[in-house]
Amino acid sequence: MNWTVDAPIQIGSIAIAAVVETRITAQSSGEAVFGVGDKRPLLILCAQKGHVGGIDMNDRNYDGEAVETLFPEAISRFRQLLRSAQ
């Protein structure tokens, strides 16, 4: 599975971003090349008062440790994106 962290959105003192699965397929036929891509949310990250957690699409909550188990380095990427947006 390929996943990434989307650009975060700041709402007051809370920041959120989606961890999304991405898929891209490309094919060629003669001289033509065409592709299809999609992405779907897997988890919504939420940062508030220095703590990061997540909630999945089935309304299950995850603390930071569980998020890192499922998506290694997702929280550090989220924080990096937040810093670069400021």
C-alpha positions, 0 to 999 in steps of 0.5 A: 500500500502506498500512503501519504499525508495530505496538506494540513488544515489549521482551524484555530488551535487545531490542525488536521490532515488526512493519511491517504492511500494513493494508487496510480496505474498507467498503460500504453497502447501504440503511441498513446499512454493513459493513466488512472489515479485515485486516493482515499482517506485512511485516517484523519490526523488531529493535532491539538496542544502538542498531542497528535492522534487519529480517527479512521473512517469507521470512527475508531480513535488512535493515540499517537503510538497506534498511529505510528504503528499503522503509518510509520513516520506519519506524525513527523511528516504531519508536523513537518508539513505544519511547520512548512505551512507557517 
